[in-house]
Amino acid sequence: MRTQSSLKLACLLGVSLLGVASAAQARQAAEPTTALEEVVVTAERRSENLQKVPLSVAAVGGDQLRAVQAGGEDILALSGRVPSLYAETTTGRIFPRFYIRGLGNIDFYLGASQPVTIIQDDVVLEHVTLKSNPMFDIKQVEVLRGPQGSLFGRNTTAGIIKFDTAKPTQDLQGRFSASYGSYGTTTFDGGIGGPIVQDKLAFRVSALYQHRDDWVDNTFSGTSADGTVTPKKNAMGGYDEKDVRVQLLATPNDQLTVLASAHARDYDGTSTLFLRNALTKGSNKPNAPRDSVAYDEADNNPQAYQMEGASLNIAYDFGPVTLTSISAYEAAKGKSRGDTDGGAAANFPVNGVPNGFGQSMGQLKDLDQVSQEIRLASNSDGRLKWQVGGMLFSSEDLTNFYQRAYFTKANPNNWVALRNENTSWAVFGQASYKVTDKLTVTAGARETKDVKKTNLLKTADTAAGVVTYTGRRYVRLADTQPSWDLSALYEATDDFSVYARVAKGFRGPTIQGRSAVFNADFTTANSETILSWEAGFKSRLLDNTLRLNASAFTYEVSDIQLNGNDSNGNGVLFNADKAKAYGLEADAEWRPIPNLLLTAGASWLHSEIKDKRVYAQVCALNGVVVCTVENPTIKVGANTFAQIDGQPLPNAPKYNLNFTARYDVPVADDRRVFIATDWNVQGYTNFVLYKTREFYSKGNFEGGVKLGYENLDKGYEIALFGRNITNEKNLKGVIENYMAAVYNEPRVIGVSLSAKLN
């Protein structure tokens, strides 16, 4: 009933907006052209032509993004569709992990630090749950590759993913897209806004609704130790996502601009489904079904989160300079529970005894993040452009971790409570100088202090209440580091330029406190730093029908932070001496004839961990190595460790290829039918720190198609679509000791409707 009501509401909203669009003044059809439109980015905190920015940037338009999200995908939809960008999760839709040029973090800890920063409307989203904030009513996404320490929010060694939402305007504007498909997958993404007081006050309201029915059966028919109801048809796999954002734009005079924004999220769904023994020793071909599991515990993997936030962006134009203040607050709470062994222990006996129980829950009791940025920037169109500023950041959360004995009532004390704090301040500046009409040199610098604290508020005691924990209860780590970058752009012609950039980045120290739930001491990692070099070209060719940008890069990360597993499968932080990488990336957009648009992207990467002293614990269950390890190993007590020197970084694809095409067939004035398709292919990707015959993917691919009708005069489009059209069952992650697999999204086929009011 809730799904039907929500679908009706989405359709009513869509029809209302469509009616407004139909009543609007008809747009004049543009003459057919093969010229490409200019792409404007804000990679350097000011609007610039993509072709004039001296660093590697990829831009994805909002319409492009919504096309691939029609099947209910979330922020992970970006993965593989932008060269050098990869994303995955083993913690459901609330904990995405991002990798740029191979740099990321496989840690699933709720307090994990990531080297890829998410920025939305100039506000940094640091905590891993905040990074899952859905993308809706988006104007553009920019991926800034390489260290970005000079201008944006937090330091980052890998890069930034920057989301810019549609803003209020002084004329009535709106858009929506809605779809319905397989598994009851329903989406509505829309926004509408306009003037409240002409030229003084404007608004925009944006909303997102996503739903999928539960479609995965739980086939376990034995006894559950924690009361999980089994067997159960359509027990899990679904979700409900409801989000809203309200923005007010005040322009009381020509100098002052005030943008106030508030948003809220309510998500209820299923955490990641692990599939035990989906991998057979010696093979990496997953063999478990996609639509059924056999879970004896964890209440069918529930997951629910609520988030809210607000920001105030105030800019005052003094003429020669503009002063900007960005104040923001973000909050979140929620929990995620899972059967982490990926099956029923009774189905995997050893000597007649059920083998390998696994269940856990992470609960974010409360998260509060506050940030304040002040920036002063020149307005000159002359040879010199500059900006300086400062940043204050504070994040505090209370997080609990529960283990199996808590849920089976064998030990009500089998959980821990942790308070995590992160405070940071920074000062930064950048200057860009046009040395000649063709040569521009840019330099930026930043000084940052980063402080992390973790306090163990409750230990995991025995059922009788006896404290057995002997590790640290409080850890504080701090570091102050400079970051900088230097680049040069040479415009050989109006249509061809070359650039070079060198940059140093910094990621602060990290604390892993979750291990206390196993009565193990905290693990920590010191700061890592990166020195990166890149060079490339940006071009417009064939009378501006082809845009081709490419770059080559190399970097070295010193004291790189890595994450392995201990004997309980718990994340363990450590530093390796260094990691080195080099690679290539390219983006192309081509309109050979007026009715055909082609895009393509490619990236290639070689990465290596360099430290002969570092070993990672391998796949083992009850002391038995269950996978095929191909690195040299050593034994420490009952545990086996593999040497990882020379191994590629985890979740760092050897290559990524993506391709899209759209062909329009005019059927009348301002009306056309079209067919569009998009595909991506992923090269060899190792999921763990060591080499095995099982825990990697190679040659994964996915494709989507769309067939539709567009009426430019009325401003609407209706289409049939298919996502993962070939229903590929791609391996996206593993749980090593259980030989468990995580799959990609299933095939979704449906119908979509969209409209615009301009």
Beta strands, then each sheet from edge to edge (+ up, - down):
strand 1: 40-41
strand 2: 48-49
strand 3: 57-61
strand 4: 85-88
strand 5: 97-100
strand 6: 116-120
strand 7: 123-125
strand 8: 138-145
strand 9: 159-165
strand 10: 173-181
strand 11: 185-197
strand 12: 201-212
strand 13: 216-218
strand 14: 232-236
strand 15: 239-250
strand 16: 256-270
strand 17: 292-293
strand 18: 302-317
strand 19: 321-338
strand 20: 349-350
strand 21: 353-354
strand 22: 360-378
strand 23: 384-403
strand 24: 415-434
strand 25: 439-458
strand 26: 474-493
strand 27: 496-507
strand 28: 510-512
strand 29: 523-525
strand 30: 528-541
strand 31: 546-558
strand 32: 561-565
strand 33: 571-575
strand 34: 578-593
strand 35: 596-610
strand 36: 615-617
strand 37: 620-621
strand 38: 624-625
strand 39: 633-636
strand 40: 639-643
strand 41: 655-668
strand 42: 671-682
strand 43: 685-686
strand 44: 696-697
strand 45: 700-711
strand 46: 716-723
strand 47: 731-735
strand 48: 740-743
strand 49: 748-757
sheet 1: 1+ 2-
sheet 2: 3+ 8- 9+ 6+ 7-
sheet 3: 4+ 5-
sheet 4: 10+ 11- 12+ 15- 16+ 18- 19+ 22- 23+ 24- 25+ 26- 27+ 30- 31+ 34- 35+ 41- 42+ 45- 46+ 49- 10+
sheet 5: 14+ 13- 17-
sheet 6: 20+ 21-
sheet 7: 28+ 29-
sheet 8: 32+ 33-
sheet 9: 36+ 40- 39+
sheet 10: 37+ 38-
sheet 11: 43+ 44-
sheet 12: 47+ 48-
end
